[in-house]
């Protein structure tokens, strides 16, 4: 538990460093020239753009009758409850439905699609990879298809960072049930370094994520062993 907590703290600190100074060492960070922007300080060479500048299309998840859910269905549904706060997708928990393929084909998720929760726990971003059957985004998710000028993983990491999530959460409206509109997300301002720097930042954070996943798997194995011994 202590190692997992320390790794999470390391990830949070590293994300703040990477999105402020770029993929440089702590020593080199002092030499990076920063500029003040509406989203905070960033390296001088970075631009500030909107999500919409990179979005080729976006859409809400479709709705259908609850009676169409079926454990042996031909289509899976990605819900907000299948995402954790870091944007990891639990593919094994997605429910299935028996639907007409042609009626929902235009809504299917494609690899590298970015999805963002728009209701409940608003503003969690995840990147779809692949699944054995077609997958639909749930009604409380918005799907964004992006251009090659931005890596969806970079956008996911920024939105899910402590400061990114604080900013995107402020876009939510509603006294009881918070909701974020697709238009507000498209207007959401983000740092925009080159794709080379984006990929370097992703590589740094992914290394920590792999360490975190290994430690969490280790803890789960120890829990199972402990229960078995009892």
C-alpha positions in Angstrom: 0.0 0.0 0.0 2.8 2.4 0.8 4.6 1.7 -2.5 1.4 2.2 -4.4 0.7 5.5 -2.6 4.2 6.7 -3.3 4.0 5.7 -7.0 0.7 7.6 -7.3 2.4 10.7 -5.7 5.3 10.3 -8.0 3.0 10.2 -11.0 1.1 13.4 -9.9 4.4 15.3 -9.4 5.8 14.0 -12.7 2.7 15.1 -14.6 2.9 18.6 -13.1 6.6 18.8 -14.1 6.0 17.4 -17.6 3.1 19.7 -18.4 4.9 22.7 -17.0 8.5 22.3 -18.2 8.3 19.5 -20.8 10.2 16.2 -20.9 13.4 17.5 -19.3 15.3 16.6 -16.1 14.8 18.4 -12.9 18.1 20.1 -13.3 17.4 21.2 -16.9 13.9 22.5 -15.8 15.6 25.6 -14.4 16.8 26.5 -17.8 13.4 26.2 -19.6 12.0 29.6 -20.4 8.3 29.6 -19.4 5.5 31.9 -20.5 2.3 32.7 -18.6 -0.9 31.6 -20.3 -4.6 31.3 -19.4 -4.0 27.7 -18.4 -0.9 28.3 -16.4 2.9 28.5 -17.2 4.1 26.4 -20.2 7.4 26.3 -22.1 7.8 29.3 -24.5 7.7 27.1 -27.6 4.4 25.5 -26.8 1.1 26.8 -28.2 -2.3 27.0 -26.5 -5.1 25.6 -28.5 -8.6 24.2 -28.1 -9.7 20.5 -28.2 -11.9 21.5 -31.2 -8.8 22.5 -33.2 -7.8 18.8 -33.3 -11.3 17.2 -33.4 -12.5 15.8 -36.8 -15.9 14.7 -35.3 -17.7 14.2 -32.0 -20.9 12.6 -30.9 -22.9 11.6 -27.8 -23.3 7.9 -27.2 -26.6 6.5 -28.5 -29.6 5.3 -26.4 -31.6 2.1 -26.7 -34.1 0.2 -24.6 -32.9 -1.6 -21.5 -34.7 -4.7 -22.7 -32.1 -5.2 -25.4 -29.3 -5.9 -22.9 -28.2 -9.5 -23.3 -25.2 -11.4 -21.8 -24.8 -13.1 -25.2 -25.2 -9.8 -27.1 -23.3 -8.9 -30.2 -22.4 -5.3 -29.2 -20.7 -4.1 -26.0 -21.4 -0.8 -24.2 -18.7 1.3 -22.6 -20.1 3.2 -19.6 -18.7 5.8 -17.3 -18.6 3.1 -14.6 -16.2 1.1 -16.7 -13.6 4.0 -16.4 -11.4 4.7 -13.4 -10.2 8.2 -12.4 -7.0 7.7 -14.4 -9.0 6.9 -17.6 -8.2 3.1 -17.6 -11.0 1.1 -19.3 -12.3 -2.1 -17.7 -13.3 -4.0 -20.8 -14.3 -7.1 -18.8 -17.2 -5.2 -17.0 -18.8 -3.8 -20.2 -22.4 -5.1 -20.6 -23.6 -6.5 -23.9 -26.7 -5.9 -25.9 -28.4 -7.6 -28.8 -28.7 -4.9 -31.4 -29.0 -4.5 -35.2 -25.4 -3.8 -36.4 -26.5 -1.5 -39.3 -28.6 0.7 -36.9 -25.6 1.5 -34.7 -22.6 1.1 -37.0 -21.9 4.8 -37.3 -21.6 5.0 -33.5 -19.0 2.2 -33.0 -15.8 3.3 -31.3 -12.6 3.1 -33.3 -9.0 2.6 -32.0 -7.6 5.9 -30.6 -11.0 7.4 -30.1 -11.1 9.7 -27.1 -14.1 9.4 -24.8 -14.9 11.9 -22.0 -17.6 11.4 -19.3 -20.2 14.2 -19.5 -22.4 13.4 -16.5 -21.9 12.1 -12.9 -18.2 12.0 -12.5 -17.6 14.6 -15.2 -14.5 15.1 -17.2 -12.8 11.7 -17.1 -11.0 11.0 -20.3 -10.1 7.6 -21.8 -8.7 6.3 -25.0 -10.4 3.3 -26.6 -8.0 0.6 -28.0 -9.8 -2.5 -29.3 -12.2 -5.2 -28.3 -13.4 -8.6 -29.6 -16.8 -7.3 -30.6 -18.1 -3.8 -31.7 -18.3 -1.3 -28.8 -20.7 1.7 -28.4 -20.0 4.6 -26.1 -22.6 5.0 -23.4 -25.2 7.8 -23.4 -23.1 9.7 -20.7 -19.9 9.6 -22.8 -18.9 11.9 -25.6 -16.8 10.4 -28.3 -14.1 12.6 -30.0 -12.2 11.5 -33.1 -8.9 13.5 -33.4 -6.5 14.5 -36.1 -3.0 13.1 -36.3 -1.6 16.4 -35.0 -2.3 15.3 -31.4 -1.9 12.0 -29.6 -5.1 11.1 -27.8 -3.0 9.6 -25.0 -1.4 13.0 -24.4 -4.9 14.6 -24.2 -6.1 11.9 -21.9 -3.1 12.4 -19.5 -3.6 16.2 -19.5 -7.3 16.1 -18.8 -6.9 13.5 -16.1 -4.1 15.4 -14.4 -4.8 17.1 -11.1 -4.8 20.6 -12.8 -6.4 19.5 -16.0 -9.3 17.8 -14.3 -9.8 20.8 -12.0 -10.2 23.0 -15.0 -12.5 20.7 -17.0 -14.7 20.1 -14.0 -15.5 23.8 -13.8 -17.3 23.4 -17.1 -20.0 21.3 -15.6 -23.5 22.8 -15.1 -26.3 21.6 -12.8 -27.1 21.8 -9.1 -27.7 18.1 -8.5 -26.6 16.2 -11.5 -23.6 17.8 -13.1 -23.3 17.8 -16.9 -20.7 19.0 -19.4 -21.7 19.9 -22.9 -19.8 18.8 -25.9 -19.4 22.4 -27.1 -17.7 23.4 -23.9 -15.2 20.5 -24.2 -14.4 21.5 -27.8 -13.6 25.0 -26.5 -11.5 23.6 -23.7 -8.0 25.0 -23.9 -5.0 22.7 -23.8 -1.2 22.9 -24.1 0.0 22.0 -27.6 3.6 21.0 -28.0 5.0 19.2 -31.0 4.0 15.6 -31.5 7.6 14.6 -30.7 7.3 16.2 -27.2 3.8 14.8 -26.8 5.2 11.3 -27.3 8.1 11.8 -24.9 5.7 13.0 -22.2 3.5 10.0 -22.8 6.5 7.7 -22.6 7.5 9.1 -19.2 4.0 8.8 -17.7 3.4 5.3 -19.2 6.6 4.1 -17.4 5.1 5.1 -14.1 1.7 3.6 -15.0 3.4 0.3 -15.7 5.1 0.4 -12.3 1.8 1.2 -10.7 0.0 -1.6 -12.5 2.6 -4.1 -11.4 2.4 -3.1 -7.8 -1.4 -3.2 -7.8 -1.3 -6.6 -9.4 1.2 -7.7 -6.7 -1.1 -6.4 -3.9 -4.0 -8.3 -5.4 -2.0 -11.5 -5.5 -1.0 -11.0 -1.9 -4.7 -10.5 -0.9 -5.6 -13.7 -2.7 -2.8 -15.6 -1.0 -3.7 -14.3 2.4 -7.3 -15.4 1.9 -6.2 -18.8 0.8 -3.9 -19.2 3.8 -6.8 -18.3 6.1 
